[in-house]
Amino acid sequence: VQLQASGGGLVQAGGSLRLSCAVSGGTFSSYTMAWFRQGSGKERDFVAHINWSRGKPYYADSVKGRFTISRDTAKNTVYLQMNSLKPEDTAVYYCAADIQRTALSGTFLARVYDYWGQGTQVTVSS
């Protein structure tokens, strides 16, 4: 499975960005696809995830109401629409795939994810 993330950049506070994660090389129907982020000197934190077949999303409290995760099954791509961005959203954003059908309670942890994209930098200026 290969994941290719894109769409990061520099934006002012209050602005928007859309991240994309192109997925290839696997059968996706049972996957959970996630976005994590890692700020400088910080741990990699859960942002959002979505089940590929059911499409049900989950979000970290810090991004609820501002970020939206979605997937396009025809394009094999997962998106993260980020609105009302804040300086504290500045981080490298990673997409990840869990192919092991991990129970929901575990899907908020980076260590359960099997494949990772290369990361894309998001910088929000104040």
Order of alpha helices (4+ residues) and beta strands (2+ residues): beta-beta-beta-beta-beta-beta-beta-beta-beta-beta-beta
